[in-house]
Amino acid sequence: MLASLFDFVRDLAILAAALGIARWAWDWHSTSADRRDEAAKSAIADERWRADMRQWVATVESRLGEALGDRREAAVRAGVKVRVHKLLQSTSDPYLSFGEIERALASSPAAEAAAVATAEPASTPDAFAGDALRSVLIELVGDGVIAQMDHDRYFIASDYETGDEKDDDER
């Protein structure tokens, strides 16, 4: 009787194991579509995240490039302002026309050195000519560093403003 009870328990254990395996196989089969959907959703989410990161990197790179370009442009503008001021201080004629300033800056060795020193040599000569130079002169006049006379002649403002103030006080 003990042997038959042992056989019965053994057969019952084998049946339970077989039912467990059968249930697992059925669950695996019935949920395979859900697993594929979840894998596809995960892949789509990963691809979206990668696309967002590529977009973010491109935005950061463009903003960084703009910032560096703005700094480079500001440095070139500052250099042109200094060179205009030096030119007006070093000339024997205290009044220089726009054309004289443009020619002097374009033909000087410092312009060639600035073109070699910058990463974008094509942009540097433009800073010494035309509307870009006129813009620099307008800024210098607005800052009170130089003054403008007769719509086209420029001079160091402090050289003549000091004399004008004395004349106004004496009157």
C-alpha angles and dihedrals in degrees: 000000000000090000092052090048090051091049090049093052090045092051090046091052091049090049091049091050092048091049090049091051091046091050092048091050092048092049090048091051096043095047098044092099091051091050091051090049091050091048090050092048090050092049091049091049090050091050091049090050091050091048090049090050091049089051091047092050091049091050093049092047092050093048090047090049091050091049092049090046091051091050092048091048091048090051091050091047091049090050091051091049091052092047092050090050092048091047093052091047095048100047123099090219107066092207120063126181123227091254092051091050091047093050094045093050095045094049099044123106089234089066090056091046091050090050091053094044097053125079091230108045093176092066097050101068089050088062089062097050147054124344094353091059091043089053090052090050091050090052091050091049090047091050090051094240094118132015132221127225131181092007092278110042123086133193140168104283098211093057093064105024090066090056092046092054091052090050091051092050093050094053 
